[in-house]
């Protein structure tokens, strides 16, 4: 299969998101939902539940990380080719608690050849910054439509 030369960046991003929505299961089990998709950008949400609390009563870092990583995956896969994570860092700034509505906003920060850097902000319903995720991705030569 060849790349879709007649597709716009926005339609490609939406098409890829539709493909992923049909395949993804872990994010669905975590209650993560896609809110917005655009070329090299994604916004996802998750409500913190009692099931993801740690023994201090706040959201487990792994739950917040999963939200950020999902936003990263959607944002870096809005073009024609499968893109995979190469590395990342996560900085936690504030705790989140049961009932908090978390939003992950991912956007492209820098690009060089097949490598891209994305910044993902995690905020709560009061627009307080909960965490920052920085992810480095690498584009493969496999078309998403073929994967």
VENWO-V960230 format. One record per residue. N is the residue number from 0. SS is DSSP state (helix for helix, strand for strand, loop for the rest). Layout:
[[N;SS] [N;SS]]
This chain:
[[0;loop] [1;loop] [2;loop] [3;loop] [4;loop] [5;loop] [6;loop] [7;loop] [8;helix] [9;helix] [10;helix] [11;helix] [12;helix] [13;helix] [14;helix] [15;helix] [16;helix] [17;helix] [18;helix] [19;helix] [20;helix] [21;helix] [22;helix] [23;loop] [24;loop] [25;helix] [26;helix] [27;helix] [28;helix] [29;loop] [30;loop] [31;loop] [32;strand] [33;strand] [34;strand] [35;strand] [36;strand] [37;strand] [38;loop] [39;loop] [40;strand] [41;strand] [42;strand] [43;strand] [44;strand] [45;strand] [46;strand] [47;loop] [48;loop] [49;helix] [50;helix] [51;helix] [52;strand] [53;loop] [54;loop] [55;loop] [56;loop] [57;loop] [58;strand] [59;loop] [60;helix] [61;helix] [62;helix] [63;helix] [64;helix] [65;helix] [66;helix] [67;helix] [68;helix] [69;helix] [70;helix] [71;helix] [72;helix] [73;helix] [74;helix] [75;helix] [76;loop] [77;loop] [78;loop] [79;loop] [80;strand] [81;strand] [82;strand] [83;strand] [84;strand] [85;strand] [86;strand] [87;strand] [88;strand] [89;strand] [90;strand] [91;strand] [92;loop] [93;loop] [94;loop] [95;loop] [96;loop] [97;loop] [98;loop] [99;loop] [100;strand] [101;strand] [102;strand] [103;strand] [104;strand] [105;strand] [106;strand] [107;strand] [108;strand] [109;strand] [110;strand] [111;strand] [112;loop] [113;loop] [114;strand] [115;strand] [116;strand] [117;strand] [118;strand] [119;strand] [120;strand] [121;strand] [122;strand] [123;loop] [124;loop] [125;loop] [126;loop] [127;loop] [128;strand] [129;strand] [130;strand] [131;strand] [132;strand] [133;strand] [134;strand] [135;strand] [136;strand] [137;strand] [138;strand] [139;strand] [140;strand] [141;strand] [142;strand] [143;helix] [144;helix] [145;helix] [146;loop]]
